[in-house]
Amino acid sequence: MKKFILALFIFLPCMAFAQTTKKDSIWAPMRFFIGQWTGKSEGTADKGVYERTYKPVLNDNFIEVNNKTTFEPTAEQPKGEVHEDMGFISYDKSKKKFVLRQFHIESFVNTYVMDSISPDHKTMVFVSDQIENIKPGWRARETYNIINENEFVETFELAEPNKDFEVYKQGRMTRLATGR
């Protein structure tokens, strides 16, 4: 009995570490984003300032994304505009791909599936699988290019039905604080 208990104390931590390592390796490409970010955007959506956080939630099985973009006043929007969205990044084990679900203040819900990731994990492309509350046929694409350990560029593109993607906005994000 003593040998059994001793074996448990030796092998149980090893088994737990192996499980954590596998989970951590799956999430390795996304861990970069954990923390608080700020940035500026330009594009068809006018100029704006981002405030964003990425944090692991629900036993590190998901990453919660909270975003607020404050757009400068324009002729069409003399008071400016505030856009908010929140989302979750998950890992779909059957597809072996990351999925990003965004819920927008305008009532759009975008579901993206990771289309590609570069071998160095510095460029990630998510393409919409479904967009709720928009006319059929629209598509969206989010591309993240990691510049260095504290900066990335996000490019958001839209495609009208039967048309190619066009850049809607692009923002350069700078890390304010790490959540790692």
Protein Blocks (a to p, Z undefined) as FASTA:
>chain_A
ZZmmmmmmmmmmmmmmmmmmmmmmmmmmmmmmgccdddddedjkopaddddddddeehhl
accddddddddddfklmnopaddddddddddfklopacdddddfklpacddddfbdcfkl
paccdddfbdghiaehiacddddddfblmbccdddddddehiacddfbdcddddfbdcZZ
